[in-house]
Amino acid sequence: MTTSPVELASLLCSRLCHDMLSPVGALSNGLELLQDENDPEMRKRCFELLEQSAKVSTDKLKFFRLAFGAAGGFGDMVAVREARELVDALIANNARISVNWVLRSEQLAKPAIKTLLNFALVGIDALPRGGTLDIAAELSGGVTEIAMRASGPRIAFDRDIGRALEGTLPDGDLSSRTAPAAMVQQLAKALGGQVQSMLTDDALVLGAVLPSV
């Protein structure tokens, strides 16, 4: 897979816009309702919905800023706590998904943090009926190991995402849905690392081994 940086960036922007459309649209709808509503209780409810939509929008923007963007600059170390807070905020309104964390390092390099966040994104998408995310990360001996396991009653995993993670997806098949996985694969390749995926009837497992540079 030899995707140009411009094409990959464009597809990542498309994915971001797709995910932001719902909460931003809810803000717009809430403002329209507020303009025509005079009942105090209904106006109070409108304000509550606006506040909720604003928080969801902010949480998603913070997540995508680090998962896709260059927040903090490349090559910098990032507190693992920050990544955990971003993922926890992303699923805060989804009571059907729970997250278990095993984080044995306080900081990881930016590519590792991006990999962790995008693994979490794939895992969340794979659990349309809810389930559990188990996420682990550790830096030891100059190598970062990251693992994500999504388990639940129904696993929805596009095989093209797996191919994008492994670098075997044909360029013509790359889309906004598979672009985050392609970015992870390019990050791993640049570091001399590797990414793997495994799908069973009740779980999806993603793993990455990333040497430090």
Secondary structure, DSSP 8 states (H G I E B T S, - for coil): ----HHHHHHHHHHHHHHHHHHHHHHHHHHHHHHHH---HHHHHHHHHHHHHHHHHHHHHHHHHHHHTS-TT-TT-EEEHHHHHHHHHHHTTT-TTEEEEEEE--SEEEHHHHHHHHHHHHHHHHT-TT-EEEEEEEEEETTEEEEEEEEESS-----HHHHHHHHT-S-GGG--TTTHHHHHHHHHHHHHT-EEEEEE-SSEEEEEEEEE--
